[in-house]
Amino acid sequence: MAEQSEQRLEQRLERHETKMDYHPHTLWLRSYALKAGGWIPKVVVVIPEEEGNGEHEIQGEATFIEREEADKEAFLMGRAWIDRKEAGDVSQEEISSS
């Protein structure tokens, strides 16, 4: 099952899809190119209304050669943040300051 999920993610990234859903959240992949070359992963997590509404932006520090690699990392960063939030490991201050 995890392998199928990974394959679907790869296929969506190859088509340059930028909107992904994870649990009740929406992830907007916003990786961007550097003038010097390479891509920086960036994701905006949209918090659903029933959880307080809002957005949380996460930007990576690593540079990737291809956009697909950066978008995959952005998705994984967003997913990890949502998982931490649902586990209670993200402070309400971090959620509301987004």
C-alpha positions in Angstrom: 0.0 0.0 0.0 2.8 2.5 0.9 4.5 1.6 -2.4 1.3 2.4 -4.4 1.0 5.7 -2.5 4.6 6.5 -3.3 4.0 5.7 -7.0 0.9 7.9 -7.1 2.9 10.7 -5.6 5.7 10.3 -8.1 3.2 10.3 -11.0 1.5 13.5 -9.8 4.9 15.2 -9.3 5.9 14.2 -12.9 2.7 16.0 -14.1 3.8 19.1 -12.1 0.6 19.0 -10.0 0.9 21.5 -7.2 -2.2 20.8 -5.2 -2.2 17.7 -3.0 -4.5 16.6 -0.2 -3.4 14.9 3.0 -5.9 14.1 5.7 -8.3 17.0 5.8 -5.5 19.5 4.8 -4.5 20.8 1.4 -0.9 21.1 0.4 0.2 23.7 -2.2 3.7 22.9 -3.5 5.5 26.1 -4.1 9.1 25.0 -4.8 11.0 27.7 -6.6 14.1 28.0 -8.8 17.2 29.8 -7.8 19.0 32.1 -10.3 22.2 30.2 -9.6 20.5 26.9 -10.5 18.6 24.3 -8.4 15.3 24.3 -6.6 14.3 25.1 -3.0 11.3 23.1 -1.6 8.4 25.1 -0.3 4.9 24.1 0.7 1.9 25.9 2.0 -0.3 23.8 4.3 -4.0 25.0 4.3 -5.6 24.3 7.6 -9.2 23.3 7.3 -12.0 25.4 8.8 -12.9 22.8 11.4 -9.3 23.1 12.7 -9.2 26.9 12.8 -8.6 27.8 9.2 -5.4 29.4 8.0 -2.1 28.5 6.3 1.3 27.4 7.4 4.3 27.9 5.1 7.3 25.7 5.3 10.5 26.2 3.3 13.4 23.8 3.1 17.1 24.7 3.2 18.4 22.0 0.8 18.8 22.7 -2.9 17.6 20.1 -5.4 18.6 19.8 -9.1 15.1 19.0 -10.4 11.8 20.6 -9.5 10.2 17.2 -9.0 12.8 16.4 -6.3 12.1 19.7 -4.5 8.3 19.2 -4.8 8.6 15.7 -3.3 10.6 17.1 -0.4 8.1 19.9 0.0 5.2 17.4 0.2 7.1 15.3 2.7 7.8 18.4 4.9 4.1 19.3 4.8 3.0 15.8 5.6 5.4 15.6 8.5 4.1 18.9 9.9 0.5 17.7 9.6 1.4 14.4 11.3 3.2 16.4 14.2 0.2 18.7 14.5 -2.3 15.8 14.7 0.0 14.1 17.3 -0.1 17.3 19.4 3.5 18.1 18.8 2.8 21.5 17.2 2.0 24.4 19.5 -1.2 26.4 19.0 1.0 29.5 18.7 2.8 27.9 15.7 -0.6 27.2 14.1 -2.1 30.6 14.7 1.0 32.6 13.7 0.9 31.0 10.2 
